[in-house]
Amino acid sequence: MSSSDIFLSETIGTAVLILLGGGVCAAVTFKRSKAHAAGWVAIAFGWGFAVLTGAYIAAKSGAHLNPAVTLALAIKGGTEWSQVPVYFAGQLLGAMIGAVLVWLAYYGQFKAHMSDPEVLAAHNGQEGMVDKATAPKAGPVLGIFSTGPEIRNAVQNLVTEIIATIVLVLAILNLGLSDNGKGVGPIGSLLVAFVVVGIGLSLGGPTGYAINPVRDLGPRIVHALLPLPNKGGSDWGYAWIPVVGPLIGGAIAGGIYQVAFA
C-alpha cells in the first residue's frame, strides 16, 4: 500500500469519525437540537458508532484513525516506522476536516447558540454578552470540538487519559487486528466500537476521554480558527494533556503487548 493510499484512507476515515463524534456532542449541546440534553450515554454511544463507521471506511489503511494506535502498531511491528508520519498527517488533517463539517452541519445552531444571551451569561457566570477579552479559557462550544476536565488537575487528567488509552489499544492489539496485523479488521472494528463505548461510560467522566491525540488537537485548531462570535478561548493550556496522554498510553500498551501477549 502506497503512502498516498494510507494518507487518503486515514484522512477520510478520521474525518467521518470526527464528523459523527463531534456531531453527537453538538446534538446534545445545542438548545435548538432535537437531541438537546440527551446526556452522556448518547455521547458515549455516538462516539462508539463514529469509530465503527470511520473504521469501516478506512479499512484499506488498517483503520488506525488514532496516532496512539499507529504508535502501538509500530512498536508491535505491524506498521513500518517510515509510515508513521504518513498516518499521523492523514489523521490530523481528517480530524480538522471532520470538525469543519460539524460546524457546517450545525451552522444554524452554532449561530443561534453563540448569540443567545442566556447561554453566554450562564457560561460566563454573569449577565449579558461577553467580549473576547473577558471570555473564559474554554468557550461555550469548545466541548463540541475538544475535551476538557471536570476537575483541572494536570497529573490526574494525564493519568486518566493514559489509562483509558491503554485499555483501548490493548483491546485493539488483542481483539481487533486484521489477518496481516497492520490494522483493525471487520469484526475487530465492531468490537473496538463497543470498547470505545465502554471506555466512555466507565472512564470518560473525568476528562471527556480523548484517547486519541488528533481527535482533540485537530478540532481544537479548527475552533481557534473558525469565525464564531463570542466563542471564548480554545483552552490551549490544557491541550497538551489529550495529546501526550494518549501517546504515552499507546506506547505503554504496545510495550505490554510485546511482553505479555506477543
Backbone as numpy.savetxt, mean C-alpha at the origin, in Angstrom:
# Nx Ny Nz CAx CAy CAz Cx Cy Cz
12.21 -13.74 -19.51 11.36 -12.55 -19.51 12.25 -11.31 -19.51
11.96 -10.38 -20.41 12.78 -9.19 -20.55 12.49 -8.19 -19.44
13.40 -7.25 -19.27 13.21 -6.21 -18.26 11.99 -5.36 -18.57
11.75 -5.11 -19.84 10.57 -4.32 -20.22 9.28 -5.06 -19.89
9.28 -6.38 -20.06 8.10 -7.17 -19.70 7.84 -7.10 -18.20
8.90 -7.24 -17.41 8.77 -7.15 -15.96 8.24 -5.78 -15.56
8.86 -4.74 -16.11 8.49 -3.37 -15.75 7.02 -3.10 -16.07
6.59 -3.46 -17.26 5.20 -3.18 -17.67 4.21 -3.98 -16.84
4.50 -5.25 -16.62 3.60 -6.10 -15.84 3.46 -5.59 -14.41
4.58 -5.27 -13.78 4.54 -4.78 -12.40 3.88 -3.40 -12.31
4.09 -2.57 -13.31 3.46 -1.25 -13.31 1.96 -1.36 -13.36
1.45 -2.17 -14.28 0.00 -2.30 -14.44 -0.62 -3.00 -13.23
0.01 -4.08 -12.78 -0.53 -4.80 -11.64 -0.56 -3.97 -10.38
0.52 -3.22 -10.13 0.56 -2.38 -8.93 -0.42 -1.22 -9.04
-0.60 -0.69 -10.24 -1.57 0.39 -10.44 -2.97 -0.08 -10.08
-3.32 -1.29 -10.49 -4.65 -1.83 -10.16 -4.76 -2.10 -8.66
-3.68 -2.62 -8.08 -3.66 -2.84 -6.63 -3.98 -1.55 -5.87
-3.31 -0.47 -6.22 -3.51 0.80 -5.52 -4.85 1.42 -5.88
-5.27 1.28 -7.12 -6.59 1.80 -7.51 -7.70 1.20 -6.66
-7.69 -0.12 -6.49 -8.74 -0.78 -5.72 -8.54 -0.59 -4.22
-7.29 -0.65 -3.76 -7.03 -0.46 -2.34 -7.29 0.96 -1.89
-6.74 1.92 -2.63 -7.03 3.31 -2.32 -8.48 3.64 -2.54
-9.10 2.95 -3.51 -10.51 3.18 -3.78 -11.40 2.82 -2.61
-11.11 1.72 -1.94 -11.95 1.35 -0.79 -11.74 2.33 0.35
-10.52 2.84 0.51 -10.28 3.86 1.53 -11.08 5.13 1.23
-11.11 5.51 -0.04 -11.88 6.68 -0.44 -13.38 6.44 -0.23
-13.83 5.26 -0.60 -15.25 4.94 -0.47 -15.73 5.02 0.97
-14.88 4.59 1.88 -15.24 4.60 3.30 -15.10 6.01 3.90
-14.18 6.79 3.37 -13.87 8.10 3.94 -14.90 9.17 3.58
-15.29 9.24 2.32 -16.08 10.37 1.85 -17.54 10.28 2.29
-18.05 11.42 2.77 -19.46 11.47 3.17 -20.39 11.28 1.97
-19.96 11.74 0.81 -20.78 11.62 -0.40 -20.43 10.34 -1.15
-20.28 9.26 -0.42 -20.01 7.95 -1.00 -21.00 6.94 -0.43
-21.45 6.03 -1.27 -22.43 5.03 -0.82 -21.84 4.07 0.19
-20.50 4.02 0.30 -19.86 3.13 1.26 -19.33 3.89 2.47
-19.77 5.12 2.64 -19.25 5.95 3.74 -19.41 5.26 5.08
-18.34 5.28 5.87 -18.33 4.73 7.23 -18.58 3.21 7.25
-18.23 2.52 6.17 -18.40 1.07 6.14 -17.47 0.36 7.12
-16.37 1.00 7.49 -15.54 0.47 8.56 -14.29 -0.28 8.12
-13.55 -0.71 9.15 -12.25 -1.34 8.94 -12.34 -2.69 8.25
-13.40 -3.43 8.51 -13.55 -4.73 7.87 -13.66 -4.56 6.36
-14.42 -3.56 5.93 -14.55 -3.29 4.49 -13.19 -2.93 3.90
-12.41 -2.14 4.62 -11.09 -1.75 4.13 -10.17 -2.97 4.03
-10.19 -3.83 5.05 -9.33 -5.02 5.04 -9.67 -5.94 3.87
-10.95 -6.19 3.65 -11.34 -7.05 2.53 -11.09 -6.36 1.19
-11.30 -5.04 1.15 -11.03 -4.32 -0.09 -9.58 -4.42 -0.51
-8.66 -4.30 0.46 -7.24 -4.44 0.14 -6.89 -5.88 -0.24
-7.55 -6.84 0.40 -7.31 -8.23 0.03 -7.70 -8.51 -1.41
-8.87 -8.04 -1.81 -9.32 -8.22 -3.19 -8.46 -7.40 -4.16
-7.95 -6.26 -3.69 -7.06 -5.47 -4.53 -5.78 -6.23 -4.84
-5.23 -6.89 -3.82 -4.04 -7.72 -4.02 -4.34 -8.87 -4.98
-5.48 -9.50 -4.80 -5.86 -10.63 -5.66 -5.96 -10.19 -7.12
-6.64 -9.08 -7.37 -6.82 -8.62 -8.74 -5.49 -8.19 -9.36
-4.71 -7.42 -8.61 -3.41 -7.00 -9.14 -2.49 -8.18 -9.41
-2.55 -9.19 -8.56 -1.69 -10.36 -8.73 -2.05 -11.15 -9.98
-3.33 -11.32 -10.24 -3.73 -12.04 -11.45 -3.33 -11.27 -12.70
-3.46 -9.95 -12.66 -3.10 -9.13 -13.82 -1.60 -9.19 -14.08
-0.81 -9.19 -13.01 0.65 -9.16 -13.15 1.28 -10.54 -13.08
0.52 -11.56 -13.40 1.04 -12.93 -13.30 2.29 -13.15 -14.14
2.40 -12.44 -15.27 3.53 -12.65 -16.18 4.87 -12.40 -15.51
4.91 -11.38 -14.63 6.17 -11.03 -13.96 6.32 -11.70 -12.60
5.38 -12.56 -12.24 5.39 -13.20 -10.94 4.57 -12.47 -9.90
4.01 -11.33 -10.30 3.10 -10.56 -9.44 3.71 -10.24 -8.08
4.89 -9.67 -8.09 5.49 -9.24 -6.83 4.68 -8.09 -6.23
4.53 -7.00 -6.98 3.71 -5.84 -6.61 4.20 -5.16 -5.33
5.35 -5.53 -4.83 5.78 -5.11 -3.51 7.29 -5.29 -3.41
8.04 -4.22 -3.19 9.50 -4.35 -3.07 9.94 -5.31 -1.97
9.16 -5.42 -0.90 9.52 -6.36 0.17 9.49 -7.79 -0.33
8.52 -8.09 -1.19 8.42 -9.43 -1.79 9.58 -9.65 -2.76
9.85 -8.66 -3.59 10.96 -8.76 -4.54 12.28 -8.99 -3.81
12.50 -8.25 -2.74 13.74 -8.40 -1.97 13.85 -9.80 -1.37
12.75 -10.29 -0.81 12.77 -11.63 -0.22 13.03 -12.70 -1.28
12.43 -12.55 -2.45 12.63 -13.52 -3.52 14.07 -13.47 -4.05
14.68 -12.29 -4.04 16.08 -12.20 -4.44 16.98 -12.90 -3.42
16.66 -12.72 -2.13 17.43 -13.42 -1.09 17.24 -14.92 -1.21
16.02 -15.33 -1.50 15.73 -16.76 -1.65 16.40 -17.35 -2.88
16.55 -16.52 -3.91 17.17 -16.99 -5.14 16.23 -17.16 -6.30
14.96 -16.82 -6.11 13.99 -16.95 -7.21 14.04 -15.80 -8.18
14.55 -14.65 -7.76 14.65 -13.47 -8.60 16.10 -13.02 -8.68
16.54 -12.71 -9.89 17.93 -12.26 -10.07 18.09 -10.86 -9.49
19.21 -10.62 -8.84 19.46 -9.31 -8.24 19.48 -8.21 -9.29
19.90 -8.52 -10.49 19.94 -7.51 -11.55 18.55 -7.04 -11.95
17.54 -7.86 -11.65 16.17 -7.49 -12.00 15.46 -6.72 -10.88
16.05 -6.69 -9.70 15.40 -6.04 -8.56 15.09 -4.57 -8.83
16.03 -3.77 -9.36 15.68 -2.36 -9.64 14.55 -2.21 -10.65
14.44 -3.13 -11.59 13.36 -3.06 -12.58 12.02 -3.29 -11.90
11.97 -4.29 -11.03 10.75 -4.53 -10.26 10.39 -3.31 -9.43
11.38 -2.76 -8.71 11.12 -1.61 -7.85 10.57 -0.43 -8.64
11.18 -0.15 -9.79 10.76 0.99 -10.60 9.33 0.82 -11.11
9.01 -0.36 -11.60 7.65 -0.61 -12.08 6.63 -0.50 -10.96
6.98 -1.02 -9.81 6.06 -0.98 -8.66 5.80 0.45 -8.20
6.84 1.27 -8.12 6.66 2.65 -7.68 5.85 3.45 -8.69
6.16 3.31 -9.97 5.39 4.01 -10.99 3.93 3.56 -10.96
3.71 2.25 -10.86 2.35 1.74 -10.81 1.57 2.27 -9.63
2.24 2.37 -8.47 1.57 2.89 -7.28 1.16 4.34 -7.48
2.00 5.12 -8.13 1.65 6.51 -8.38 0.50 6.62 -9.38
0.53 5.80 -10.41 -0.56 5.81 -11.39 -1.87 5.42 -10.72
-1.83 4.38 -9.89 -3.04 3.94 -9.20 -3.62 5.02 -8.31
-2.75 5.78 -7.62 -3.22 6.87 -6.76 -3.89 7.97 -7.57
-3.32 8.28 -8.73 -3.94 9.28 -9.60 -5.31 8.79 -10.08
-5.43 7.51 -10.39 -6.70 6.96 -10.84 -7.76 7.02 -9.74
-7.35 6.82 -8.49 -8.30 6.97 -7.37 -8.83 8.40 -7.34
-7.93 9.36 -7.48 -8.33 10.77 -7.49 -9.32 11.06 -8.63
-9.05 10.51 -9.81 -9.94 10.74 -10.95 -11.30 10.08 -10.73
-11.29 8.85 -10.20 -12.54 8.13 -9.99 -13.43 8.81 -8.95
-12.80 9.45 -7.97 -13.53 10.11 -6.88 -13.37 11.63 -6.95
-13.20 12.16 -8.13 -12.91 13.58 -8.27 -13.98 14.46 -7.61
-15.23 14.16 -7.87 -16.32 14.94 -7.28 -16.34 14.84 -5.77
-16.07 13.66 -5.25 -16.04 13.46 -3.80 -14.86 14.21 -3.16
-13.70 14.18 -3.82 -12.56 14.94 -3.32 -12.91 16.42 -3.24
-13.51 16.93 -4.30 -13.84 18.35 -4.37 -14.82 18.74 -3.27
-15.85 17.93 -3.08 -16.85 18.23 -2.06 -16.27 18.11 -0.66
-15.46 17.08 -0.45 -14.89 16.82 0.88 -13.92 17.93 1.29
-13.09 18.35 0.36 -12.06 19.33 0.69 -12.60 20.74 0.85
-13.86 20.96 0.49 -14.46 22.27 0.69 -15.56 22.25 1.74
-15.70 21.13 2.43 -16.74 20.99 3.46 -16.22 21.59 4.77
-16.79 22.70 5.23 -16.30 23.33 6.47 -16.36 22.39 7.67
-17.38 21.53 7.73 -17.50 20.61 8.86 -16.34 19.61 8.87
-15.99 19.10 7.72 -14.89 18.15 7.62 -13.58 18.81 8.02
-13.32 19.98 7.49 -12.07 20.66 7.79 -11.99 21.09 9.25
-13.11 21.56 9.80 -13.11 21.97 11.20 -12.87 20.78 12.11
-13.52 19.64 11.82 -13.35 18.45 12.64 -11.92 17.94 12.56
-11.32 18.00 11.39 -9.97 17.48 11.23 -8.94 18.36 11.94
-9.14 19.66 11.85 -8.16 20.59 12.39 -8.46 21.05 13.80
-9.57 20.59 14.36 -9.89 20.92 15.74 -10.28 22.37 15.95
-10.78 22.98 14.92 -11.20 24.37 15.04 -12.27 24.65 13.99
-12.96 25.75 14.14 -14.02 26.09 13.22 -13.47 26.82 12.01
-14.19 26.68 10.90 -13.84 27.44 9.72 -12.80 26.77 8.84
-12.49 27.41 7.76 -11.53 26.91 6.80 -10.11 27.16 7.31
-9.19 26.31 6.88 -7.81 26.40 7.35 -6.90 26.47 6.13
-5.97 27.41 6.13 -5.07 27.50 4.99 -3.89 26.55 5.17
-3.07 26.46 4.15 -1.97 25.50 4.17 -0.98 25.77 5.30
-0.83 27.01 5.67 0.16 27.36 6.69 -0.18 26.77 8.05
-1.47 26.59 8.32 -1.88 26.08 9.63 -2.43 24.66 9.58
-2.41 24.07 8.39 -2.94 22.71 8.26 -2.02 21.73 8.98
-2.55 20.60 9.46 -1.75 19.63 10.21 -0.79 18.86 9.31
0.09 18.10 9.93 1.05 17.31 9.15 0.34 16.31 8.24
-0.73 15.71 8.73 -1.48 14.75 7.92 -2.81 15.39 7.56
-3.01 15.69 6.29 -4.22 16.36 5.84 -5.44 15.46 5.90
-6.63 16.02 5.68 -7.88 15.29 5.86 -8.13 14.15 4.88
-7.38 14.07 3.78 -7.56 12.95 2.85 -6.28 12.13 2.68
-5.27 12.40 3.50 -4.01 11.65 3.35 -4.23 10.16 3.57
-5.17 9.80 4.45 -5.44 8.39 4.71 -5.95 7.62 3.51
-6.46 8.32 2.51 -6.87 7.66 1.27 -5.64 7.23 0.48
-4.57 7.99 0.62 -3.36 7.75 -0.15 -2.34 6.91 0.61
-2.13 7.21 1.87 -1.03 6.60 2.62 -1.47 6.22 4.02
-0.59 5.52 4.71 -0.89 5.05 6.06 -0.44 6.06 7.10
-0.92 5.88 8.32 -0.52 6.72 9.43 -0.82 6.01 10.74
-0.05 6.26 11.77 -0.23 5.54 13.03 -1.33 6.12 13.89
-1.96 5.28 14.68 -2.92 5.76 15.67 -2.20 6.33 16.88
-1.09 5.71 17.25 -0.21 6.24 18.30 1.16 6.43 17.66
1.64 7.67 17.65 2.89 7.97 16.95 4.08 7.65 17.85
4.63 6.47 17.64 5.81 6.02 18.33 6.68 5.31 17.30
7.77 5.94 16.91 8.55 5.46 15.77 8.99 4.02 15.93
9.46 3.65 17.13 9.94 2.29 17.35 8.80 1.29 17.22
7.69 1.56 17.92 6.56 0.64 17.84 6.02 0.56 16.42
5.87 1.71 15.77 5.33 1.73 14.41 6.22 0.93 13.46
7.53 1.10 13.59 8.46 0.36 12.74 8.38 -1.13 13.01
8.35 -1.52 14.28 8.27 -2.93 14.64 6.97 -3.55 14.13
5.88 -2.82 14.24 4.59 -3.33 13.74 4.67 -3.62 12.25
5.23 -2.69 11.48 5.35 -2.90 10.03 6.28 -4.07 9.71
7.36 -4.22 10.48 8.28 -5.34 10.26 7.57 -6.66 10.52
6.88 -6.77 11.63 6.20 -8.02 11.99 5.15 -8.38 10.96
4.32 -7.41 10.58 3.25 -7.68 9.62 3.81 -8.11 8.28
4.92 -7.47 7.86 5.52 -7.82 6.57 6.15 -9.20 6.61
6.77 -9.56 7.73 7.32 -10.92 7.86 6.22 -11.96 7.66
5.08 -11.74 8.28 3.96 -12.67 8.12 3.56 -12.78 6.65
3.40 -11.63 5.99 3.01 -11.63 4.58 4.02 -12.38 3.72
5.28 -12.03 3.85 6.30 -12.58 2.95 6.55 -14.06 3.23
6.54 -14.47 4.49 6.68 -15.90 4.77 5.54 -16.70 4.17
4.33 -16.15 4.22 3.20 -16.84 3.61 3.39 -16.96 2.11
3.88 -15.88 1.48 4.11 -15.92 0.03 5.19 -16.95 -0.31
6.27 -16.94 0.43 7.38 -17.84 0.12 7.02 -19.31 0.33
6.14 -19.57 1.27 5.79 -20.96 1.58 4.54 -21.47 0.87
3.63 -20.57 0.54 2.34 -21.00 -0.01 2.07 -20.52 -1.42
2.62 -19.37 -1.75 2.12 -18.71 -2.94 2.97 -18.75 -4.18
4.12 -19.44 -4.18 5.01 -19.36 -5.32 4.54 -20.22 -6.49
4.83 -19.73 -7.69 4.56 -20.50 -8.89 5.56 -21.64 -8.99
5.37 -22.48 -10.00 6.23 -23.65 -10.13 7.70 -23.29 -10.31
7.98 -22.16 -10.98 9.38 -21.78 -11.17 9.95 -20.98 -10.00
9.11 -20.68 -9.02 9.58 -20.01 -7.82 9.89 -18.55 -7.96
9.52 -17.94 -9.09 9.87 -16.55 -9.35 8.79 -15.55 -8.94
7.70 -16.03 -8.42 6.62 -15.13 -8.02 5.41 -15.91 -7.55
4.29 -15.21 -7.48 3.06 -15.80 -6.96 2.30 -16.52 -8.07
1.89 -17.76 -7.82 1.11 -18.52 -8.77 -0.38 -18.25 -8.61
-1.21 -18.83 -9.49 -2.66 -18.55 -9.48 -3.33 -18.90 -8.15
-3.09 -20.11 -7.64 -3.68 -20.47 -6.35 -3.04 -19.67 -5.23
-1.76 -19.44 -5.35 -1.06 -18.65 -4.35 -1.62 -17.24 -4.23
-2.05 -16.66 -5.34 -2.62 -15.31 -5.31 -3.86 -15.26 -4.43
-4.69 -16.29 -4.53 -5.90 -16.34 -3.70 -5.53 -16.48 -2.23
-4.57 -17.35 -1.94 -4.14 -17.54 -0.55 -3.53 -16.27 0.02
-2.71 -15.60 -0.77 -2.08 -14.38 -0.30 -3.12 -13.29 -0.04
-4.15 -13.23 -0.87 -5.20 -12.25 -0.66 -5.86 -12.44 0.71
-6.11 -13.68 1.08 -6.69 -13.94 2.40 -5.71 -13.61 3.52
-4.42 -13.84 3.27 -3.41 -13.46 4.26 -3.42 -11.94 4.47
-3.54 -11.20 3.39 -3.58 -9.74 3.49 -4.80 -9.29 4.30
-5.93 -9.92 4.07 -7.13 -9.60 4.86 -6.87 -9.90 6.33
-6.28 -11.06 6.60 -5.99 -11.43 7.98 -5.02 -10.48 8.66
-3.99 -10.05 7.93 -3.04 -9.09 8.49 -3.75 -7.77 8.79
-4.61 -7.35 7.87 -5.34 -6.11 8.10 -6.21 -6.16 9.34
-6.91 -7.27 9.51 -7.81 -7.39 10.66 -7.05 -7.55 11.97
-5.92 -8.25 11.93 -5.20 -8.58 13.17 -4.09 -7.59 13.52
-3.37 -7.10 12.50 -2.19 -6.27 12.75 -2.29 -4.88 12.12
-3.40 -4.59 11.47 -3.51 -3.31 10.78 -3.88 -2.14 11.65
-4.38 -2.40 12.85 -4.87 -1.33 13.70 -3.86 -0.28 14.09
-2.63 -0.63 14.46 -1.68 0.38 14.93 -1.23 1.38 13.86
-0.93 0.88 12.64 -0.32 1.75 11.62 -1.09 1.83 10.31
-2.11 1.02 10.13 -2.78 0.97 8.84 -2.14 -0.01 7.88
-1.17 -0.78 8.37 -0.48 -1.89 7.66 -0.12 -1.58 6.21
0.94 -0.80 6.04 1.45 -0.59 4.69 1.94 -1.91 4.10
2.82 -2.61 4.81 3.45 -3.89 4.42 3.95 -3.89 2.97
4.14 -2.72 2.43 4.55 -2.56 1.04 5.06 -1.13 0.87
6.36 -0.95 0.64 6.91 0.41 0.57 6.26 1.30 -0.49
6.03 0.77 -1.69 5.47 1.62 -2.74 4.00 1.88 -2.53
3.29 0.98 -1.83 1.88 1.22 -1.52 1.73 2.53 -0.75
2.72 2.85 0.07 2.66 4.08 0.85 3.38 5.24 0.17
4.58 5.01 -0.32 5.39 6.09 -0.86 4.82 6.67 -2.15
4.42 5.81 -3.09 3.90 6.30 -4.36 2.68 7.19 -4.19
1.64 6.73 -3.50 0.48 7.59 -3.27 0.78 8.82 -2.43
1.73 8.74 -1.51 2.09 9.92 -0.71 2.69 11.00 -1.60
3.53 10.59 -2.55 4.08 11.54 -3.52 2.96 12.19 -4.32
2.00 11.38 -4.75 0.87 11.91 -5.52 0.06 12.88 -4.68
-0.17 12.54 -3.41 -0.89 13.45 -2.52 -0.18 14.80 -2.45
1.15 14.77 -2.36 1.91 16.01 -2.27 1.81 16.83 -3.55
1.63 16.17 -4.70 1.63 16.86 -5.99 0.25 17.28 -6.47
-0.79 16.60 -6.04 -2.13 16.89 -6.56 -2.61 18.28 -6.12
-3.36 18.95 -7.00 -3.88 20.29 -6.66 -5.16 20.20 -5.83
-5.02 19.73 -4.58 -6.17 19.59 -3.68 -6.19 20.77 -2.71
-7.23 21.59 -2.74 -7.30 22.72 -1.81 -7.46 22.23 -0.37
-6.83 22.93 0.55 -6.95 22.60 1.98 -6.52 21.17 2.31
-5.59 20.63 1.52 -5.26 19.21 1.69 -4.35 18.96 2.89
-3.73 19.99 3.43 -2.81 19.78 4.54 -1.52 19.15 4.08
-0.75 18.67 5.03 0.56 18.11 4.72 0.50 16.64 4.34
1.63 16.15 3.84 1.75 14.74 3.45 2.46 13.91 4.51
2.76 14.51 5.66 3.35 13.83 6.80 4.64 13.10 6.43
5.58 13.84 5.86 6.84 13.22 5.43 7.69 12.77 6.61
7.43 13.32 7.78 8.18 12.87 8.94 7.93 11.42 9.30
6.76 10.92 8.94 6.43 9.51 9.20 6.75 8.62 8.00
6.93 9.20 6.83 6.94 8.45 5.57 8.02 7.37 5.51
9.11 7.53 6.26 10.20 6.53 6.17 9.81 5.20 6.80
8.90 5.22 7.77 8.57 3.99 8.50 7.88 2.96 7.60
6.83 3.34 6.84 6.21 2.34 5.96 7.05 1.96 4.74
8.21 2.57 4.59 9.15 2.15 3.55 10.21 1.24 4.14
10.86 1.70 5.19 11.95 0.94 5.81 11.43 -0.32 6.51
10.31 -0.20 7.24 9.76 -1.34 7.97 9.49 -2.55 7.09
8.73 -2.39 6.01 8.48 -3.54 5.13 9.74 -4.09 4.47
10.69 -3.23 4.11 11.93 -3.74 3.52 12.71 -4.59 4.52
12.78 -4.13 5.77 13.43 -4.94 6.81 12.67 -6.24 7.01
11.35 -6.15 7.07 10.54 -7.35 7.24 10.72 -8.34 6.11
10.78 -7.83 4.87 10.98 -8.71 3.73 12.33 -9.39 3.77
13.37 -8.64 4.15 14.72 -9.22 4.25 14.77 -10.28 5.34
14.16 -9.99 6.49 14.15 -10.97 7.59 13.39 -12.23 7.18
12.25 -12.04 6.51 11.47 -13.20 6.07 12.26 -14.05 5.08
12.98 -13.38 4.17 13.81 -14.13 3.23 14.89 -14.92 3.95
15.49 -14.33 4.99 16.49 -15.04 5.78 15.89 -16.20 6.55
14.72 -15.98 7.16 14.05 -17.06 7.90 13.74 -18.23 6.96
13.28 -17.91 5.76 12.96 -18.97 4.81 14.21 -19.78 4.47
15.32 -19.11 4.25 16.55 -19.80 3.89 17.03 -20.71 5.01
16.85 -20.29 6.25 17.30 -21.08 7.40 16.33 -22.20 7.75
15.04 -21.90 7.74 14.06 -22.84 8.27 13.34 -23.69 7.25
13.20 -23.20 6.00 12.34 -23.89 5.04 13.01 -24.30 3.74
14.17 -23.72 3.43 14.81 -24.04 2.15 15.34 -25.47 2.15
